[in-house]
Amino acid sequence: MDTEAREIDLGALIRDVPDFPQPGILFKDITTLTKDRAAFRQTVDRLTRPFRDAGIDRVVGIESRGFIFAGAVAYLLGAGFVPVRKEGKLPAVSIKREYSLEYGTNVLEMHRDAIEPGHTVLIVDDVLATGGTALATAHLVESLEGKVAGMAFVVELGFLKGREHLQDYRLLSLVTY
């Protein structure tokens, strides 16, 4: 249930930061949304609602801003929270996957024991850009025999066509640019 009767225009609360993290990138800063308690609460509610009856066992949050939303979504769904982190940040035995993003490549890791075979998983992140991060995360989940029930994003950068790489998955984006 949303915290307010009216739907908040979340896009209006997201700040543009030019040339971050490098020249030519227009960064969508969600901290201006998260500091607004009603908007933050409604964002989490809207990310959660479509997956309430999906039997989610684990919510996977992608480092680092995905953690902001994924933990709250996991709580509302009564699911466990699993962090996916950049290489070298997890303390126990991990699996890894290299991926491409709009301005380079990176490696993601997940603990080997984070997902059990047959677990139903929701992947949550702040932004869907090229789709590389989300796809790498899905591959990590699937390599542990988990089932990806969907992916939920606060922001989608539609012009980067990330959705095209994720056609096999149920996708939710709250704001599209």
N, C-alpha and C positions, 0 to 999 in steps of 0.2 A: 504494500500500500504506500503510495507516495505521501510525502510529508506535507504536501500542500495540494490544494484543489487545482491550482493552475500549474501548467507545465512551464518550467523556467527555461528561457532561451540560453542554453549552456554555451553555445558558440559565442554569444555576446560577452561572456565572462572569460574567454580565453585570449591571452595577450600574444601578439606577434612580436618576436624578437629577431630582427634582421641580422644576418651574418653570424649566426651561432648554430653549431659549434665551429663553423668555418665560413669564409666568405661565400656568398651565393645561396646559403641555406636560410629559409625563413622558418624559424623555430616556433612551434605552437606551445606556449608556456601555460600549463594547466594549474600552476600555483595560484593564479588569480581566480580560478574556479574553486579549488579546494579550500581556500581560506574563507569562502562564503558558506556558512554552515547549512543553509537551506539548499543551496546548489550542490554541495558535496553530498548531502544526504539523498537528494533526488537522483544524483548521478549513480550512486551505489544502488538505490532502489531500481532504477531503470536498467542497470546492467544485470541485476539479479532476476527480475520479474520473468523474462522468457524462459528461464532455466529452473524455475521452482519445482516443476514436476518431472524433471529429467533424471532424477536419481543420481545426482552428482556426488561422487565419493571424494574427489580432490579438486581444488581450484589451484591451478598453476599460475603464478604471477611471474612476469618477466621483469628482470632487473632493469632499471631500478624503479621507475615511476609506476610500473605495473603493480608493484607491491602495495602502493597506496590504496588501490581499489580492490585487489584480489583478496587481501586478508578480510576486508569488510564483507565482500561478497561470500567468501567461504563461511564466515560467521552466520550470515543470514540464511545460507543454504544448509547449515548444519554439516558442512564438509570440512575436510582437512585442507590446510594450506601448504603448498609446495613452492619453494622459490627456485626459479631458473636463473642462474648467475653467469656472469662472464668468467672465462677460464681462470682457474687458480683461486677462486673465492670460497669454494665449498670444502669443508674439513674432512669429509669421509669419502669412500670410494664412489666415484662419479663416472657418468658416461658423458660424452661430448659430441657436439655437432658444429661444424663451421657453417656460416651463413653470410649472405650479402645484405648490405643495407644501402640507403641512398647515397652514402658518401664513403664507402669502403667495405671491409669484411671484418668479421669477428668470430669468436667461438663461444658457444653457450654450453653450460654444464648443468646436470641434474644428478642428485644422489641416486645411485643404482637401486636403492630400496625405497624410493619415494612413491612409486606407483607399483601396485600389484597387478598381476594378470587379471583382466576383466574389469578393472576399475573404470568408472565413467568419469571423464575429466572435462572441466571447463578451463579454457585458457583465457587469461585476462591481461590486457596491456593498456597503456594510455593511448598509444598511437599505432594505427596501421598505416605504414608507409609503402615500402616496396613489397612487403609480405615475407621477406626473408627471415626475419626474427620469428614470426609466428609459425612459419612453415618448419623451421629448424626445431622449434619447441614441440610442434605436433609430431615430428619424426622422433624426438626423444621419448615422448609419451608412448608412441606406437612401438618403439623398439623394446619397451618394457611390457608390451602387450596390453597397454591401456587403450581405452576407446575414447576418442575426442568427440564429445557431445556438441561442442561448439566453441566459438571464439568470440569474445566480447571486447570492444574497444570504445574508449571515450571519443576519440577523434580518428577520422579516416581522411588521409590525403589522397583523394580520388584521382588526382592527376598523375600520381605515381603508379597507378594500376595494380596495387598490391592484391586487390580482391581477385584478380585474374589468376594468381598463383595459388589461391585458396579455394578453388571452386568445389573441392571435395568436402568442404566443411560448412557447417551452419555458421553464418557470420552475423554479428550485431555491431553496428556503429551508431553512436548517439549523435555525432556532429560530423558532417562531411564537408570538406573544402575542396 
